[in-house]
């Protein structure tokens, strides 16, 4: 019976081998595949165990032989090891898929901004807005030049001699007729005395000639002398009259020279240069001091010849001088040079500037503008209110608490002008925003500080 059982087992094993490795593999792995499928489906992950189970079939050998049984056991262990590796590979694939899904999903969308903050009205100061109103605009021309006194002179000596005294120094004020310097007058005094003596002699000779003429006239009337004798006496009298006049004239010349030895200020002003010192020898027409009058200054400025047709006598100029801060001076065109300056295409204009406080000095440099013409009152706005969008000017207006974008048409823009003419796009009384408001969009809410409380 034992032999029959053994033979039956061998026949069943042989039949099993002939059926093929695929049936044996399926018969061995079926329970594991079912367990795997149940586990994966319970966790919500698609099962890949059936595919893994079909990867590696193995042959079934004769169970009757101990060697065959050992071989079957070894192959079973190899299959278990391969299953473990397949499970690890499957888990890695699943983890990689989850990570990739999280990465592709991206960061969470940001939370929406607080709507109350986005709608908060903008607060503006009173100086940040300006009204559209009619103003008188003017066109100006930039100018620059140096200052010089209108009245200035170099006082010279009219006589020769040694300087006895110089009574003034640079920066000293003098009045008209004040003594500036004195020249030695001894020679001049002697000359004057001599001329005075000549006058006295001529006067005495004239007296004698007068007596002779009167006497001979009486004798002629009595026919005691001839007519020729009387005429000779009359001629001598006329000669004495002329001699007296000549002597008196020479005496006056000597007196003038004597007076000129004392040098006096020709006008009220300030000494700018002192050119001689006491003890020096001066000759006639030699410079002694330079005197200027700072009460009236002259600004000489060069203007391009192309702008001269717009420049007229009497036009006003405003300018500033270095060192005086924001103080502004004003002048008026007094003269226009008829020819251009040598080597240039500019024409010099002369602007008279009142300087009662004598703050301006000669040689100071001035920069300013010459007002060429003024317009009739036109609608205008401050220049900073104009903005540009791809070459198209526009402004921001404030109306009913809302900021509005308004395109405008402007008149000629004068460089440096504080206001610009608005020809279209705005009405009188509307308010424009002068200050920079950043990226605020049209339609945003805004209010002027102080007006909100007043409206309440």
C-alpha positions in Angstrom: 0.0 0.0 0.0 2.9 2.3 0.8 4.3 1.6 -2.6 1.0 2.4 -4.3 0.7 5.7 -2.4 4.3 6.7 -3.3 3.7 5.9 -7.0 0.5 7.9 -6.9 2.3 10.9 -5.5 4.9 10.7 -8.2 2.3 10.6 -10.9 0.5 13.6 -9.5 3.7 15.5 -9.3 4.6 14.7 -12.9 1.2 15.8 -14.0 1.6 19.0 -12.1 4.9 19.7 -13.9 3.4 19.0 -17.3 0.6 21.5 -16.6 3.1 24.3 -16.7 4.8 26.7 -14.5 2.1 29.3 -14.9 -0.6 27.2 -13.3 1.6 26.2 -10.5 2.6 29.9 -9.9 -1.0 31.0 -10.0 -2.0 28.1 -7.6 0.8 29.1 -5.1 0.3 32.9 -5.3 -3.5 33.1 -5.4 -4.0 33.4 -1.6 -1.3 36.1 -1.3 -2.7 38.1 -4.2 -6.2 38.1 -2.6 -4.7 39.2 0.7 -2.8 42.0 -1.0 -5.8 43.2 -2.9 -7.8 43.3 0.2 -5.2 45.3 2.1 -4.6 47.8 -0.7 -8.3 48.3 -1.4 -9.0 48.9 2.3 -6.4 51.7 2.3 -7.8 53.4 -0.8 -4.7 52.6 -3.0 -5.1 50.7 -6.2 -3.7 47.2 -5.9 -0.6 46.3 -8.0 -0.1 42.9 -6.3 -1.7 40.8 -9.1 0.8 42.2 -11.5 3.7 41.6 -9.2 2.5 38.0 -8.6 2.8 37.3 -12.3 6.3 38.6 -12.7 8.3 35.5 -11.7 6.8 32.0 -12.2 8.8 29.1 -10.9 8.8 25.4 -11.8 7.5 22.7 -9.5 9.7 19.6 -9.2 9.1 16.1 -8.2 7.9 16.0 -4.6 9.0 12.3 -4.2 12.6 13.1 -4.1 14.1 14.8 -1.0 16.4 16.8 -3.3 13.4 18.0 -5.2 11.6 19.0 -2.0 14.6 21.0 -0.8 14.8 22.7 -4.2 11.1 23.6 -3.9 11.7 25.1 -0.4 14.6 27.2 -1.6 12.6 28.5 -4.5 9.7 29.4 -2.2 12.1 31.4 0.0 13.4 33.2 -3.1 9.9 34.0 -4.1 9.1 35.5 -0.6 12.3 37.7 -0.9 11.2 38.9 -4.3 7.7 39.7 -2.9 9.3 41.8 -0.1 11.3 43.8 -2.6 8.3 44.3 -4.8 6.3 45.6 -1.8 9.1 48.1 -1.0 9.3 49.2 -4.7 5.5 49.7 -4.7 5.6 51.8 -1.6 8.4 54.0 -3.0 6.3 54.5 -6.2 3.3 55.5 -4.1 5.3 57.9 -1.9 6.9 59.5 -5.0 3.4 60.0 -6.5 2.1 61.7 -3.4 5.1 64.0 -3.2 4.8 65.0 -6.8 1.1 65.7 -6.4 1.8 68.0 -3.4 4.6 69.9 -5.3 2.4 70.4 -8.4 -0.5 71.6 -6.3 1.5 74.7 -5.4 1.2 77.1 -2.4 -2.2 78.0 -1.0 -3.9 81.0 -2.4 -3.3 84.2 -0.3 -6.0 85.3 2.0 -8.1 88.2 0.5 -7.0 91.6 1.7 -9.1 93.4 4.2 -11.8 95.2 2.2 -12.0 98.0 4.7 -8.3 98.9 4.2 -8.7 99.0 0.4 -11.6 101.4 0.6 -10.1 103.8 3.2 -10.3 107.4 1.8 -7.1 109.3 1.2 -6.5 112.3 3.4 -5.2 115.5 1.7 -3.9 118.7 3.1 -5.2 122.1 2.1 -2.1 122.9 0.1 -2.4 119.6 -1.8 -5.4 120.9 -3.9 -5.8 124.1 -5.9 -8.8 125.8 -7.6 -9.0 126.3 -11.4 -9.3 130.1 -11.7 -8.5 133.0 -14.1 -5.0 134.4 -13.7 -2.8 136.8 -15.6 0.1 134.7 -17.1 3.3 136.2 -18.5 6.1 135.1 -20.7 9.6 135.7 -19.4 13.2 135.5 -20.7 16.1 134.3 -18.5 18.9 136.8 -18.1 22.1 137.2 -16.2 24.8 139.9 -15.9 26.9 142.0 -13.6 25.9 145.1 -11.6 27.6 148.4 -11.8 26.8 151.9 -10.4 25.1 154.3 -12.8 27.1 157.2 -11.5 30.8 156.7 -11.0 33.9 158.8 -11.6 37.6 158.9 -11.2 38.5 162.2 -9.6 41.7 163.7 -11.0 44.0 166.6 -10.0 43.6 169.7 -12.1 46.9 171.3 -11.0 50.4 170.1 -10.4 52.0 170.0 -7.1 52.8 168.0 -4.0 49.9 166.2 -2.2 49.6 167.7 1.3 46.6 165.8 2.5 44.2 163.0 1.5 41.2 163.0 3.8 39.3 159.9 2.7 39.8 156.1 2.4 38.1 153.3 0.5 34.5 152.6 1.6 34.1 156.1 3.1 31.0 158.0 2.2 31.4 161.6 1.1 28.9 164.4 0.3 29.0 166.7 -2.7 31.7 169.4 -2.1 33.5 167.6 0.7 37.3 167.9 0.6 39.1 164.8 -0.6 42.7 165.9 -0.9 44.8 169.1 -0.8 47.8 170.1 -3.1 50.6 172.5 -2.1 49.3 176.0 -3.0 52.3 178.3 -2.4 53.2 178.7 -6.1 49.5 179.1 -7.0 49.0 181.6 -4.3 51.9 183.7 -5.6 50.6 183.6 -9.1 47.2 184.7 -7.9 48.7 187.6 -6.0 50.7 188.7 -9.1 47.5 188.7 -11.2 45.8 190.7 -8.5 48.5 193.3 -8.6 48.2 193.5 -12.4 44.5 194.1 -12.0 45.2 197.0 -9.6 47.7 198.6 -12.0 45.3 198.2 -14.9 42.5 199.8 -12.8 44.8 202.8 -12.0 45.8 203.2 -15.6 42.2 203.2 -16.6 41.4 205.9 -14.1 44.1 208.1 -15.6 42.9 207.5 -19.1 39.4 208.4 -18.0 40.5 211.8 -16.7 42.4 212.6 -19.9 39.4 211.6 -22.0 37.0 213.8 -20.0 39.4 216.7 -20.0 40.0 216.6 -23.8 36.3 216.3 -24.5 35.8 219.7 -22.7 38.7 221.3 -24.6 37.4 220.0 -27.9 34.0 221.6 -27.2 35.8 224.9 -26.6 37.9 224.4 -29.8 41.1 224.5 -27.9 42.3 221.1 -29.3 41.8 219.3 -32.6 39.6 216.4 -33.2 42.6 214.1 -33.8 44.0 214.9 -30.4 40.7 214.0 -28.7 40.4 210.7 -30.6 43.9 209.7 -29.5 42.9 210.3 -25.9 39.7 208.3 -26.4 41.7 205.4 -27.9 44.0 205.4 -24.9 41.0 205.2 -22.6 39.6 202.1 -24.5 43.0 200.4 -24.3 43.1 200.9 -20.5 39.6 199.4 -20.2 40.7 196.3 -22.2 43.9 196.0 -20.1 41.8 196.0 -16.9 39.6 193.3 -18.2 42.6 191.1 -19.2 44.2 191.5 -15.8 40.9 190.6 -14.1 40.6 187.5 -16.3 44.1 186.4 -15.5 43.4 186.9 -11.8 40.3 184.7 -12.1 42.4 181.9 -13.8 44.9 182.1 -11.0 42.1 182.0 -8.4 40.6 178.9 -10.1 44.0 177.1 -10.0 44.3 178.0 -6.4 40.9 176.6 -5.7 41.6 173.5 -7.7 44.5 172.7 -5.3 41.8 171.6 -2.9 40.1 168.5 -4.5 36.4 168.1 -3.6 33.8 165.4 -4.3 31.9 166.1 -7.4 28.8 164.2 -6.1 27.6 162.3 -3.1 28.9 158.8 -3.1 31.4 156.3 -1.7 35.2 156.1 -2.2 36.0 152.9 -4.0 39.8 153.5 -4.6 42.4 155.8 -3.2 45.2 156.3 -5.7 47.6 158.8 -4.1 49.2 159.3 -0.7 50.3 162.4 1.1 53.8 163.6 0.0 53.5 162.3 -3.6 54.0 164.6 -6.5 51.0 164.8 -8.8 50.7 166.3 -12.2 47.7 167.8 -14.0 45.1 165.2 -14.9 46.5 162.6 -12.6 43.9 160.3 -10.8 43.5 160.8 -7.1 40.4 158.7 -6.0 37.5 156.7 -7.6 34.0 157.7 -6.4 30.8 155.8 -7.0 27.1 156.4 -6.2 25.4 153.2 -5.2 21.9 154.6 -4.9 21.3 153.8 -8.6 22.6 150.6 -10.1 22.8 149.3 -13.6 22.4 145.6 -14.7 24.1 144.8 -18.0 22.7 141.6 -19.5 23.2 139.9 -22.9 20.0 138.8 -24.7 19.9 136.6 -27.8 19.3 138.7 -31.0 16.4 136.5 -31.9 14.5 137.6 -28.7 15.2 141.3 -29.1 12.0 142.0 -31.1 10.1 141.1 -27.9 12.3 143.3 -25.6 11.0 146.9 -25.1 12.2 149.8 -23.0 10.2 149.9 -19.7 9.8 146.1 -19.3 10.3 144.8 -15.8 13.0 142.4 -14.7 13.2 140.4 -11.5 16.4 138.8 -10.4 18.4 137.5 -7.4 21.9 138.2 -6.3 24.2 135.7 -4.6 24.5 136.2 -0.8 21.0 137.7 -0.4 19.1 134.4 -0.1 15.5 134.6 -1.4 15.5 138.4 -1.6 14.4 139.5 -5.0 15.3 142.7 -6.7 13.4 144.5 -9.5 14.6 146.7 -12.4 13.4 148.3 -15.6 14.9 148.3 -19.0 16.5 151.7 -19.6 18.4 151.3 -22.8 19.1 148.7 -25.5 22.4 148.6 -27.4 21.8 149.0 -31.1 24.5 146.5 -32.2 25.5 143.0 -31.1 28.5 142.3 -28.9 31.7 141.5 -30.7 32.2 137.8 -31.3 28.6 136.9 -30.3 25.0 137.1 -31.5 23.8 138.7 -28.3 22.7 142.3 -27.7 23.3 144.1 -24.4 20.4 145.6 -22.5 20.8 148.0 -19.6 18.4 147.6 -16.7 18.2 150.4 -14.1 17.8 149.1 -10.5 16.9 151.3 -7.5 19.3 150.7 -4.6 18.2 153.1 -1.9 19.7 151.0 0.9 22.9 150.6 -1.1 22.8 146.8 -0.5 23.9 146.0 -4.1 27.5 146.6 -4.9 29.4 147.1 -8.2 30.5 143.9 -9.8 27.9 141.6 -8.2 26.4 138.9 -10.5 22.7 138.7 -10.9 20.4 136.0 -12.4 16.7 136.4 -13.0 13.9 136.7 -15.6 12.8 139.5 -17.9 9.0 139.8 -18.2 8.3 140.1 -22.0 4.6 140.2 -22.1 1.4 139.5 -20.1 -1.8 137.9 -21.2 -5.4 138.6 -20.4 -6.8 136.6 -17.5 -7.1 132.9 -18.5 -8.1 129.7 -16.7 -4.9 128.3 -15.2 -3.7 125.7 -12.7 -0.4 125.2 -10.8 2.2 123.6 -13.0 2.8 120.6 -10.6 -0.8 119.5 -11.0 -0.2 118.6 -14.7 0.8 114.9 -15.2 1.7 113.0 -18.3 0.5 109.7 -19.7 2.3 108.7 -22.9 2.6 112.3 -24.0 -1.0 113.2 -23.1 -1.4 115.7 -20.3 -4.0 115.0 -17.6 -4.9 116.1 -14.0 -6.5 114.5 -11.0 -9.6 116.4 -9.8 -11.3 116.1 -6.4 -15.1 116.2 -6.8 -17.7 114.9 -4.3 -15.0 113.0 -2.4 -13.8 111.1 -5.4 -10.5 111.3 -7.4 -11.1 111.6 -11.1 -8.7 111.3 -14.0 -9.3 114.2 -16.4 -7.4 114.8 -19.7 -6.7 118.4 -20.5 -5.6 120.7 -23.3 -2.9 123.2 -22.2 -1.7 126.5 -23.7 2.0 127.4 -24.3 4.1 126.2 -21.4 6.6 128.8 -20.2 9.7 127.3 -18.6 9.9 128.2 -14.9 6.3 129.5 -14.8 4.3 128.6 -11.7 1.1 128.2 -13.6 -0.1 126.9 -17.0 -3.1 127.8 -19.1 -5.9 125.3 -19.4 -7.8 125.6 -22.7 -10.0 122.6 -22.4 -11.0 119.9 -19.9 -11.6 121.9 -16.8 -14.1 124.5 -15.6 -13.6 127.5 -13.3 -14.0 126.5 -9.6 -13.0 122.9 -10.0 -10.3 121.6 -7.8 -7.2 119.8 -9.0 -4.7 117.7 -6.9 -1.3 119.3 -6.8 0.5 116.8 -4.6 1.8 113.4 -5.7 -0.7 110.6 -4.9 1.2 107.6 -6.1 -0.7 104.8 -7.7 -4.2 105.8 -6.5 -6.7 104.9 -9.2 -9.5 107.0 -10.6 -12.6 106.7 -8.5 -10.8 106.4 -5.1 -12.2 108.2 -2.2 -10.4 111.3 -0.8 -11.0 114.3 1.4 -9.3 117.5 2.4 -8.2 117.7 6.0 -10.5 120.1 7.9 -13.3 120.1 5.4 -14.8 116.9 6.6 -15.2 118.2 10.2 -16.6 121.5 8.8 -19.2 119.7 6.7 -20.5 117.9 9.8 
